[in-house]
Amino acid sequence: MAVEGWTGTGSVGAPWDTPGSRSLTPAALTHEVCRIKLLKNWRLGFVTMSLLSFEAICVFLLPQVLLVLGIQEIHADQEMIGKISAAGQLMQCSASLDVLFLLDGSYSIGRGSFERSKLFAGKLCDALDIHPDRVRVGMIQFSSTPHLEFPLDSYLTKQEVKERIKRIVFRGGSTETGRALKYILRKGFPGGRNSSVPEVLIMISDGKSQGSTAMPAMQVKERHITVFAVGIKFPRWEELHVLASEPTEQHVLFAGDANDAANGLYSTLTGSVCSATTPGCKVESHPCERRTLETVKELAGNYVCWKGSKQPNAVRASLCPFYRWKRILIKHPSRCFRTVCPDPCDSQPCQNGGTCIPEGLDKYHCLCPVGYGGDIHCAPKLSPECSVDLLFLMDSSAGVTLEGFLRYKAFLKRFLQAVMGQDSPMNVGVAQYDNDVRIPIEVGQHKDAFSLMKTIDALNFSGGGTLTGRALQYIAQHGFRSTPVFAEVQDDRPRVVVLLTDSKSQDPVAEAAKYARDRDLFLIGVGSSFVRAELTKVTGNPKQTIVYSDPQDLFNRIPELQRRICTVDDPEGCQAQSLDLAFAVDASAGVGLENFLRLRDFVRSSFLHFSINRDVTQIALVVYGSKAHTVFALDTHTSNSALLQAIDQVPFMGDSASTGSALLHVYGDVMTVQKGARPGVNKAVVVLTNGGGVEDAAAPAQQLRDNGILVFVVVIGDAQRETLLRVAGSPSYLVHISSYEDLQHYQDLIIERICEEAKSPVNLCKPNPCMNQGICILGPGSYRCECHGWEGPHCESRVFRGDSPRSLVLPPHAHVQRSSSGQVLSLLFGAVSMALSFAVLLCSPFGAGWREQGACPGLNLDE
C-alpha cells in the first residue's frame, strides 16, 4: 500500500526532511495526511479506502513525529532537569579559545534540520564570551565538499556571529564527514591563532557519513583539538562516539535541547579551559539514555504466489517470503555530565504552605495560599510583640449586599487563622453597623481563635442604611469599654479600628472620624477602589487605607493589614535615620500651574514623614524649568514648621523643562558641604516630573549615583519608560503614576523606599566632602581631606604661597596711651597697620603682577 506524497513500504512513512519534502508541525502534519486520498491498487482498479482505515492511519502518524522529543533523556527528577536547564541559560565560557563549528549540510540532514542546526549553533554562542581577546568563532558547512562560511577572525562580537549564522544557506549533497575532517587537518582553524590557544571543534551532524571517519577523527584529536559531536535529527550515536574526544560521555551532546547542550559543553570545558564555575555550582554525573530510529527489514510471512511452469499455458502456486521495512528505536545507555547550581528555593523561603518557583539561579517567587498572596514570602503569623486592642467595624447594610457581608465574614476568619496563635497578644472584637451599631463580640471577649471564629459564623446580615459616620462616633464612645477589665489599671495598648465597607456612607464621615482619631483610635480602612476617597477621609492618611481590586484580591491584603496593625506605634517616615534629601520639582509649562500646585502639596505632605533637624533629616527643594532654582538649601530650615511655611513661596517657572540641568544643579549646588550636606549621611534626590525634558538627564543622574546619591524618579502620566529607566538606574527607583489625582496614594510607597535606602551603609567620601579640589582619603570609620593650596578640615581656607606677611612690631619704647585721646590713636594705628599689611601682601611673590605694574615703588621686602 502506498500513500501519495509519502515514503514507506507496508506502512505509512514520515517526511524526515528528504529532498523536496517540507517540515511540518504535528498539527499541520495530521491535517496534511488527513486530506490525502488514500487509494488501494487492485488488478480490477482503484478503490477508495474506508473512513475507518483512514482515521486509523491519521492517528498512527503523530507519535512518530513526536519521537524526536525523546531522543535523549536524563534520568533525574523534574526539579533536577529544571536546575540543569536554568544553569545552561546563564553560563558563559570566558577564556582564550578558538571555536570552529562544523555544520552538516547534506541531504540526509535535510533543509528543516539544517535550519534547526543553525538555530542551535546560535544559542550555543550565548554560552561563549565572544571577543577578539577571548572566544573566537568560525564555521564550516560540509556535505559532498567542505565550504568555509566564515573564518574565526571575521566577526568579533556575539551579535555579529549570530547574525552571520542566520544567513548561511543549505547546500545539500552527500555526507562526506571524513573529507571535512581532512580539510581541517590540511587547513587548520581558518583565521585562528595557530594553536597558541585551545582549539574546540563542535560538529553538528546526524552521524550518517558515507565514508570512513575513524582515521581522520583520530588524527584531529591527536593534534589536541577538543571535538564535541552534537547529534541532530535521529543521529547515529555510534559514529558520533567515534568522532568525539574522550571521555565520549562528556563530548557527545544532543541539539534537541539547547540549554541542556550548552550546560554539557560548559561543564566539559570548565575542567580545562573555561573559568571556574559559579560559587556553589558543581558538575554532576547523571545516567542518561540516547535513542535513535533505525529502519530494519523483517519477514512479514509467506504468502501464496504464482510462478511459471515448464509446461505451456500453465502456472503453479507456491509460498513466497514477503518482507517489510519498519522503524525501531535503538537505545544507547550513557552518562551525562551537567553543572547544577544552588536553587534559590533550596532555602525554602516561602512560608505558610507557599510554593517556591525558581526564576533562574538567583530569583524566585512564591505561590501563596489564599490569604497570604500580598506578601513576597507568604507572611508569617503576628509576632508576640504586636500587642493591640483590635475592633473590626463591619458594614452589614444593604449597600454591601448579603454576598459582600459573607465575604467579610470569610475574610475575618482567614485573617484570624493567619495571625492568631495560642499565645496571641491581641484582644479582638467585632462590631456591625447599618442604621444602628451593635457590638456582638466585645474586645477581648474571646482569647482563642476557634471560639472567636465560631461566634463570627453566627453573625447575621441585617441590611438597612449605610451610616458610617454614626458608627464611627459610637465606636469612639463605646467600642473599647470592656478593656481594661479593671478601671484602675491603665492600659497603654494601642486601640485599632478596622473599617470594612464597600458602600459609600449616607451621612458625613470626616467629622466623626476626626472625633475618633482625637480619642487616640488608630483607624484603618479596607474597601474597594469605589470607596477609596471616603476611606482616606476616615483614616486621615492614605497609608492607612487598604484598597482591593476584586473579591479575591481582598484576601491577598491580609499581610498588608497585618503590617498596618503592628506598626501603629512605629514612627512614620525616616524618623530614626539621618538623611539629606532633595526634591526636584518640574515647574515647566508642560506640567501646568494646576498640576504644579498638586506636586507642591505632595511635597508638603511628604515633609510630615520626616523629623527635620540638623541631626536627623535635612531637606532641600529645587524647582526647575529650563533652569533650576533652589527654593531652600539643606541647612536653611531646621524644623518641620519652617519647611511648611517656606514651601508656600515656591515659584512656578512656566517654561520648557530640562531635568538634566536640574540634576546637575543638585549635584553642584545642593549636595555639597558648602550648602549643608553632611559627610557620612545617606543622600537622595526625588524627581517629580511629567516625563518631559528627561532626555538629557541620564548622564547627570549617573554622576549622582557614582557619588553615592540615589535618584528616585516619580513620573505622572504617559512617558517613555526606557528613557526614565536610564535616569532612575533601576525599576526599583522608578514610580509611574497614571494621574496627578493618584499621586497621594503612592506617597507611602515612595517614602518607605527612601527610608529603606537611608539604612544602607555610607561611603564617607561620596559625595566628596572636600572643597576646592581637595582629595578625600577614607580611613577606618573616618576620612580626611588632602588639600592643595588650601587648608582646614574641608580645604575651605586659602593658603598664600611665598613669604608670609610680617606682623607689624612696635619699638620697645612705644606705648599706646589708654586715655580718651589714646582710643583715637589706637584706631588710627590699627588703620595704618592694615594698610601696610595689604601693601606687603600685594608686593609679595604672590602679588608679582602688581609689582610689574610699578605698584610697589621703593619698598624692599627683603629688608
Rosetta blueprint (number, residue, H / E / L):
1 M L
2 A L
3 V L
4 E L
5 G L
6 W L
7 T L
8 G L
9 T L
10 G L
11 S L
12 V L
13 G L
14 A L
15 P L
16 W L
17 D L
18 T L
19 P L
20 G L
21 S L
22 R L
23 S L
24 L L
25 T L
26 P H
27 A H
28 A H
29 L H
30 T H
31 H H
32 E H
33 V H
34 C H
35 R L
36 I L
37 K L
38 L L
39 L E
40 K E
41 N E
42 W E
43 R L
44 L L
45 G E
46 F E
47 V E
48 T E
49 M L
50 S L
51 L H
52 L H
53 S H
54 F H
55 E H
56 A H
57 I H
58 C H
59 V H
60 F H
61 L H
62 L H
63 P H
64 Q H
65 V H
66 L H
67 L H
68 V H
69 L H
70 G H
71 I L
72 Q E
73 E E
74 I E
75 H L
76 A L
77 D L
78 Q H
79 E H
80 M H
81 I H
82 G H
83 K H
84 I H
85 S H
86 A H
87 A H
88 G H
89 Q H
90 L H
91 M L
92 Q L
93 C E
94 S L
95 A L
96 S L
97 L E
98 D E
99 V E
100 L E
101 F E
102 L E
103 L E
104 D E
105 G L
106 S L
107 Y L
108 S L
109 I L
110 G H
111 R H
112 G H
113 S H
114 F H
115 E H
116 R H
117 S H
118 K H
119 L H
120 F H
121 A H
122 G H
123 K H
124 L H
125 C H
126 D L
127 A L
128 L E
129 D L
130 I E
131 H L
132 P L
133 D L
134 R L
135 V E
136 R E
137 V E
138 G E
139 M E
140 I E
141 Q E
142 F E
143 S L
144 S L
145 T L
146 P E
147 H E
148 L E
149 E E
150 F E
151 P L
152 L L
153 D L
154 S L
155 Y L
156 L L
157 T L
158 K H
159 Q H
160 E H
161 V H
162 K H
163 E H
164 R H
165 I H
166 K H
167 R L
168 I L
169 V L
170 F L
171 R L
172 G L
173 G L
174 S L
175 T L
176 E L
177 T H
178 G H
179 R H
180 A H
181 L H
182 K H
183 Y H
184 I H
185 L H
186 R H
187 K H
188 G L
189 F L
190 P L
191 G L
192 G L
193 R L
194 N L
195 S L
196 S L
197 V L
198 P L
199 E E
200 V E
201 L E
202 I E
203 M E
204 I E
205 S E
206 D L
207 G L
208 K L
209 S L
210 Q L
211 G L
212 S L
213 T L
214 A H
215 M H
216 P H
217 A H
218 M H
219 Q H
220 V H
221 K H
222 E H
223 R L
224 H L
225 I E
226 T E
227 V E
228 F E
229 A E
230 V E
231 G E
232 I L
233 K L
234 F L
235 P L
236 R L
237 W H
238 E H
239 E H
240 L H
241 H H
242 V H
243 L H
244 A L
245 S L
246 E L
247 P L
248 T H
249 E H
250 Q H
251 H H
252 V E
253 L E
254 F E
255 A L
256 G L
257 D L
258 A H
259 N H
260 D H
261 A H
262 A H
263 N H
264 G H
265 L H
266 Y H
267 S H
268 T H
269 L H
270 T H
271 G L
272 S L
273 V L
274 C L
275 S L
276 A L
277 T L
278 T L
279 P L
280 G L
281 C L
282 K E
283 V E
284 E E
285 S E
286 H E
287 P E
288 C E
289 E E
290 R E
291 R E
292 T E
293 L E
294 E E
295 T E
296 V E
297 K E
298 E E
299 L E
300 A E
301 G E
302 N E
303 Y E
304 V E
305 C E
306 W E
307 K E
308 G E
309 S L
310 K L
311 Q L
312 P L
313 N L
314 A L
315 V E
316 R E
317 A E
318 S E
319 L E
320 C E
321 P E
322 F E
323 Y E
324 R E
325 W E
326 K E
327 R E
328 I E
329 L E
330 I E
331 K E
332 H E
333 P E
334 S E
335 R E
336 C E
337 F E
338 R E
339 T E
340 V E
341 C L
342 P L
343 D L
344 P L
345 C L
346 D L
347 S L
348 Q L
349 P L
350 C L
351 Q L
352 N L
353 G L
354 G L
355 T E
356 C E
357 I E
358 P E
359 E E
360 G L
361 L L
362 D L
363 K E
364 Y E
365 H E
366 C E
367 L E
368 C L
369 P L
370 V L
371 G L
372 Y L
373 G L
374 G L
375 D L
376 I L
377 H L
378 C L
379 A L
380 P L
381 K L
382 L L
383 S L
384 P L
385 E L
386 C L
387 S L
388 V L
389 D E
390 L E
391 L E
392 F E
393 L E
394 M E
395 D E
396 S L
397 S L
398 A L
399 G L
400 V L
401 T H
402 L H
403 E H
404 G H
405 F H
406 L H
407 R H
408 Y H
409 K H
410 A H
411 F H
412 L H
413 K H
414 R H
415 F H
416 L H
417 Q H
418 A H
419 V H
420 M L
421 G L
422 Q L
423 D L
424 S L
425 P L
426 M L
427 N E
428 V E
429 G E
430 V E
431 A E
432 Q E
433 Y E
434 D L
435 N L
436 D L
437 V E
438 R E
439 I E
440 P E
441 I E
442 E L
443 V L
444 G L
445 Q L
446 H L
447 K L
448 D L
449 A H
450 F H
451 S H
452 L H
453 M H
454 K H
455 T H
456 I H
457 D H
458 A L
459 L L
460 N L
461 F L
462 S L
463 G L
464 G L
465 G L
466 T L
467 L L
468 T H
469 G H
470 R H
471 A H
472 L H
473 Q H
474 Y H
475 I H
476 A H
477 Q H
478 H H
479 G L
480 F L
481 R L
482 S L
483 T L
484 P L
485 V L
486 F L
487 A L
488 E L
489 V L
490 Q L
491 D L
492 D L
493 R L
494 P L
495 R E
496 V E
497 V E
498 V E
499 L E
500 L E
501 T L
502 D L
503 S L
504 K L
505 S L
506 Q L
507 D L
508 P L
509 V L
510 A H
511 E H
512 A H
513 A H
514 K H
515 Y H
516 A H
517 R H
518 D H
519 R L
520 D L
521 L E
522 F E
523 L E
524 I E
525 G E
526 V E
527 G E
528 S E
529 S H
530 F H
531 V H
532 R H
533 A H
534 E H
535 L H
536 T H
537 K H
538 V H
539 T H
540 G L
541 N L
542 P H
543 K H
544 Q H
545 T E
546 I E
547 V E
548 Y E
549 S L
550 D L
551 P H
552 Q H
553 D H
554 L H
555 F H
556 N H
557 R L
558 I H
559 P H
560 E H
561 L H
562 Q H
563 R H
564 R H
565 I H
566 C H
567 T L
568 V L
569 D L
570 D L
571 P L
572 E L
573 G L
574 C L
575 Q L
576 A L
577 Q L
578 S L
579 L E
580 D E
581 L E
582 A E
583 F E
584 A E
585 V E
586 D E
587 A L
588 S L
589 A L
590 G L
591 V L
592 G L
593 L H
594 E H
595 N H
596 F H
597 L H
598 R H
599 L H
600 R H
601 D H
602 F H
603 V H
604 R H
605 S H
606 S H
607 F H
608 L L
609 H L
610 F L
611 S L
612 I E
613 N L
614 R L
615 D L
616 V L
617 T E
618 Q E
619 I E
620 A E
621 L E
622 V E
623 V E
624 Y E
625 G L
626 S L
627 K L
628 A E
629 H E
630 T E
631 V E
632 F E
633 A L
634 L L
635 D L
636 T L
637 H L
638 T L
639 S L
640 N H
641 S H
642 A H
643 L H
644 L H
645 Q H
646 A H
647 I H
648 D H
649 Q H
650 V L
651 P L
652 F L
653 M L
654 G L
655 D L
656 S L
657 A L
658 S L
659 T H
660 G H
661 S H
662 A H
663 L H
664 L H
665 H H
666 V H
667 Y H
668 G H
669 D H
670 V L
671 M L
672 T L
673 V H
674 Q H
675 K H
676 G L
677 A L
678 R L
679 P L
680 G L
681 V L
682 N E
683 K E
684 A E
685 V E
686 V E
687 V E
688 L E
689 T E
690 N L
691 G L
692 G L
693 G L
694 V L
695 E L
696 D L
697 A L
698 A H
699 A H
700 P H
701 A H
702 Q H
703 Q H
704 L H
705 R H
706 D H
707 N L
708 G L
709 I E
710 L E
711 V E
712 F E
713 V E
714 V E
715 V E
716 I E
717 G L
718 D L
719 A L
720 Q L
721 R H
722 E H
723 T H
724 L H
725 L H
726 R H
727 V H
728 A H
729 G L
730 S L
731 P H
732 S H
733 Y H
734 L E
735 V E
736 H E
737 I E
738 S L
739 S L
740 Y H
741 E H
742 D H
743 L H
744 Q H
745 H H
746 Y H
747 Q H
748 D H
749 L H
750 I H
751 I H
752 E H
753 R H
754 I H
755 C H
756 E H
757 E H
758 A L
759 K L
760 S L
761 P L
762 V L
763 N L
764 L L
765 C L
766 K L
767 P L
768 N L
769 P L
770 C L
771 M L
772 N L
773 Q L
774 G L
775 I E
776 C E
777 I E
778 L E
779 G E
780 P L
781 G L
782 S E
783 Y E
784 R E
785 C E
786 E E
787 C L
788 H L
789 G L
790 W E
791 E E
792 G L
793 P L
794 H L
795 C L
796 E L
797 S E
798 R E
799 V L
800 F L
801 R L
802 G L
803 D L
804 S L
805 P L
806 R L
807 S L
808 L L
809 V L
810 L L
811 P L
812 P L
813 H L
814 A L
815 H L
816 V L
817 Q L
818 R L
819 S L
820 S H
821 S H
822 G H
823 Q H
824 V H
825 L H
826 S H
827 L H
828 L H
829 F H
830 G H
831 A H
832 V H
833 S H
834 M H
835 A H
836 L H
837 S H
838 F H
839 A H
840 V H
841 L H
842 L H
843 C L
844 S L
845 P H
846 F H
847 G H
848 A H
849 G H
850 W H
851 R H
852 E H
853 Q L
854 G L
855 A L
856 C L
857 P L
858 G L
859 L L
860 N L
861 L L
862 D L
863 E L
